[in-house]
Amino acid sequence: MKEVARKEAIVAEANLEGDMLSVLGRWLEKDVKPKVRDLEHADEYPTEMVEQLREFGLFGATIPEAFGGLGMSASTYARVVEMLSGVWISLSGIINSHLMMAELVKRHGTEAQKAEILPACAAGEFRGGMALTEPGCGSDLQAVTTSAKRHGDSYKIQGVKTWITNAAMGNCLGVLVKTDLKARPRYTGMSLFFVKKSDGYQVSKRLGKLGYKGIDTCEVLFDDVMVPDTQLVGENEGTGFLQTVGALELGRINVAARGVGVAGAALEAALGYARIRETMGKPIGEHQAVQMRLANMACRVSSGRALLEIAARAFDAGQRCDLEAGMAKLVASEAALENAIDSMRIHGAYGYSTELDVERLFRDAPVLSIGEGTNDIQRVLIAKTLLGRGK
Ligand SMILES: Cc1cc2nc3c(=O)[nH]c(=O)nc-3n(C[C@H](O)[C@H](O)[C@H](O)COP(=O)(O)OP(=O)(O)OC[C@H]3O[C@@H](n4cnc5c(N)ncnc54)[C@H](O)[C@@H]3O)c2cc1C
């Protein structure tokens, strides 16, 4: 009986998720697609769309229902991210690092932190991201120099973070700092704080970008920002680095989903164009050279999606999946880059036109090879994990 009830519950959940995905798909097609080109070219924040994301509950996509979120599995969340990114990658960026911050609080926060932060994140009242990168370090996060020094029952945070997505339009950040600059190994001196804009950090610069427009990416100044010690995630100093890299599994699953979305959009555009553009008396899709490109593009989308599903399923089963998530991130983001350029080639001059979406995909794709660990860092991590297994 219990097994039947469990299966029924899974089917009911799948139906609910199916409904949610079809509503999201219709909204993207009808209300988003027609507006993206203008907003993107104007580098304008999509305020109305963000409000709709909030109404869909997507600011709480992976936050448990007990805290007011949708409690989505990583597999469903990946599907949502793929759908958003297939239309405009910036829309997924608004929820991605926000949900990573929430994931960290969910995993490592105290009961009081969870009770305060998670419902507000799910409702979109707290909107934020992750502040890890600094002017002097990105891949080598243990080289962070932003410091937090204890003063009674508060900490004083001092330093500069850069390339921080959602910093200007959001109102809170997960901030990786050093609480002990001399600790060795370096990561044992690192801690994570949940910091609100009202605590006093300042957005010192908005960064210009090749793509990933509409969404804010900024330099952030922490000039002796005082925060109560209750904002140290998980109460204990020295655990912030391990907390953060643990959450990168979900971060990499989400970048992989974005890659599949962008790669798929580039393929769809190329297929559509190959059917209607004629040269030498026939549609270009009938020329073998174009068919080769289309076939390669389709294989890249499918292989990216297959790896993504393996990683998301492992994550949902509670297994450690850094290898799977790293592989999915690497393959799917390279797929996005290669498909964007192949789609541009298939479109000829029109791929270069600002009146079609292909040029945007070409500008958006590279960020996926940089964020959540560059692709070369993924390669190093994948190889080290495999080599380590043989020991
Ligand atoms: C649009 C955008 C949005 C971003 N949003 C955020 C955000 O919200 N929050 C945040 O904290 N950061 C964010 N970032 C920063 C991003 O995470 C970093 O850029 C990334 O981690 C790489 O760091 P870096 O740019 O300092 O490159 P570096 O670490 O300086 O690396 C430079 C090059 O050296 C290579 N390299 C470095 N070390 C090694 C090694 N050990 N072995 C092999 N190769 C190596 C890298 O692969 C890369 O090719 C964003 C970046 C961009 C472009």
The ligand as a Gaussian input file, in Angstrom:
#p B3LYP/6-31G(d) Opt

LIG

0 1
 C       29.261000      37.801000     -16.668000
 C       29.934000      37.255000     -15.454000
 C       29.196000      37.077000     -14.292000
 C       29.825000      36.629000     -13.128000
 N       29.080000      36.515000     -11.976000
 C       29.716000      36.194000     -10.817000
 C       28.995000      36.201000      -9.562000
 O       27.792000      36.420000      -9.519000
 N       29.701000      35.968000      -8.427000
 C       31.050000      35.709000      -8.427000
 O       31.607000      35.507000      -7.361000
 N       31.742000      35.685000      -9.604000
 C       31.114000      35.915000     -10.784000
 N       31.807000      35.923000     -11.965000
 C       33.251000      35.669000     -11.938000
 C       33.639000      34.265000     -12.397000
 O       33.204000      33.304000     -11.480000
 C       35.165000      34.266000     -12.578000
 O       35.439000      35.116000     -13.680000
 C       35.723000      32.885000     -12.819000
 O       35.694000      32.124000     -11.637000
 C       37.179000      32.930000     -13.337000
 O       37.965000      33.737000     -12.542000
 P       38.895000      34.895000     -13.194000
 O       38.060000      35.652000     -14.155000
 O       39.523000      35.607000     -12.070000
 O       39.967000      34.105000     -14.045000
 P       41.382000      33.549000     -13.500000
 O       41.158000      32.731000     -12.288000
 O       42.332000      34.687000     -13.402000
 O       41.813000      32.606000     -14.716000
 C       42.333000      33.136000     -15.934000
 C       42.666000      31.971000     -16.870000
 O       43.620000      31.090000     -16.264000
 C       43.111000      29.764000     -16.218000
 N       43.530000      29.128000     -14.957000
 C       43.550000      29.685000     -13.723000
 N       44.001000      28.811000     -12.817000
 C       44.252000      27.657000     -13.471000
 C       44.730000      26.362000     -13.092000
 N       45.008000      26.062000     -11.811000
 N       44.893000      25.404000     -14.046000
 C       44.581000      25.678000     -15.336000
 N       44.133000      26.889000     -15.773000
 C       43.952000      27.855000     -14.851000
 C       41.581000      29.911000     -16.258000
 O       40.974000      28.724000     -16.765000
 C       41.446000      31.098000     -17.194000
 O       41.548000      30.626000     -18.519000
 C       31.205000      36.318000     -13.159000
 C       31.940000      36.468000     -14.349000
 C       31.313000      36.924000     -15.480000
 C       32.115000      37.100000     -16.740000

